[in-house]
């Protein structure tokens, strides 16, 4: 099964200068915990990801006023993404390796075309694989920003 078969198409995205309040409102409106940050809405090239946890850890806990911050202040600028043509098992492995619950799905030129979440994977794999995904992705990390390198996986 390919990632494209289970991903959310055309996910909500923001740009680096989008106000964090607007990003949080997107998360509420679209019922998601992660918003890809794109260079601009013309090329849709992924430059980062903002999660609900990023907003909490990088702004609120750091003593910054999130109402005065924008996406680039909270985003993780390491984009861990996967191709829509990749096998779903590759998405599972990538989530395990990088300890993320959601992956932007990007085209060959880096444009965001979808999102695949842990829940999407679990609904579409057998129980043994689903348990492995939950266990590995949920394992505590060494810190708030364990992923420190650019990772791009296209299969």
Secondary structure, 3 states (H helix, E strand, C coil): CEHHHCCEECCCEEECCCEHHHHHHHHHHCCCCEEEEECCCCCCEEEEEEEHHHHHHHHHCCCCCHHHCEHHHHCECCCEEECCCCEHHHHHHHHHHHCCCEEEEECCCCEEEEEEEHHHHHHCCCHHHHHHHHHHHHCCCCCCCCCCCCEEECC
